[in-house]
């Protein structure tokens, strides 16, 4: 038995275009099934909705607008998060870094001198 693929959502513009193509004779139902991997029952349901006028441009536009609004909301959340992180960084006192002030210096000890020969 063949397992079902992952659950897919088809956009209203896709459904609308497919139904228009089928009704205008551009593509047959079976060709649509094979080409787009959509079941016969689903195509029949979409065609019924199309014939009743339930699939229309207004619904397609509403779907696109809803997707844009969801994307905008996600971006607004990200901007808010980054703004909070920036405020936190600004409020956190900086730790002095070596080389930041003119008073810091690196102290090293003299290198050992190697003798030319002989034992020490």
N, C-alpha and C positions, 0 to 999 in steps of 0.2 A: 504494500500500500504506500502510495506516495504521500510524504508528509506535506502539510501546508506550509507555504512560505511565510515570511514575516508579515505581520499586519501592516497594510499600507493604506494611506489616506490619499485619495485623489482629489485634486483641487477642482473647484466648480468650473473654472475656465476649461480645464481638460475635459470634464464630463460634457460640458456644453458643446465644445468643438467636436468631440467624438460623436455625439448624438446628431449634430448638424451634418457631419460627414456621412453618417449612416443614412439619415433621412434623405439627403441629396444624392445618394448613390455613389459617393466618392469611394466608400469602402463598405464591404459587407460585414455582417455580424461575425461570421467565422474568421474572416481576416482580422477583424479588430481583436477577437479573442486571442488569436495566435500572435499578432504583432505586439499587443500591449500586455499580454498575460492576464487578461481580465476574464472572469467567469461569465458564462452565458446568462446566468441568473442576474448577475450584477448589471450587465448591459441591458437586459430586459427591464430591470428596475429603473435605470437611468432614462431609458427611452420612455417609460411610462411617466416619469417625473417631467421629462422634456415636453411630452405631449400635453400634459396638464398645465404647463407653464410654470412649473416649480423650479426649473433650472433657467435662470435668466441672468442678464448682465448685472442687475442690481445686486443679486446674491453673490455673484462673482466678485464685484467690487467690494462688497462688505467683507468677503473672505480675505481679499488682499489687504484691505484696511486693517482688519483684525490682526493679520500677520505682521504688518508694519507697526501697529501699536504694541504688540508683544515685543518686537525687536527694540523699539524705542524704550520701553519700560526696562528691558534688560540693560541697555546702554546707560540709562539714568541711574540704575542701581550701581553699575560699575563706576560711574563718575562720582557718585556719593561715597562709595567705598574708597576710591583713590583720594578724594578730598579729605576724608577723615584721616587716612594714613599720612597725608601731607601735613595736616594740622598737628598730628602727633609728632612727626619728625621735627617740625618747627618748634614745638614746645619742649622737646627733649634737649637737655643741655649737652653741648658737644664735648667730647673728651679731647683733651689736647693731644695732638699728634706730633711725634718727634719731627722737628724741622719747621714747625709752625711759628715758633717764636725765635727771635734772634739770640736769646740767652741760652738756648739748649746747645749742648756740645756732646760729642762722643769722645769718651776717654778710652784710650787704648794703652796697653803697656808696650814697652819697647820690645822689639824682636830679639830673640836670643842670637848671640854672635857665635858663629861656628868657627872653631879654630882650624888652622891648616893641617895640623898633624899632631899626633901625640895624644896622649891620654890626659884626661882631666883628673 
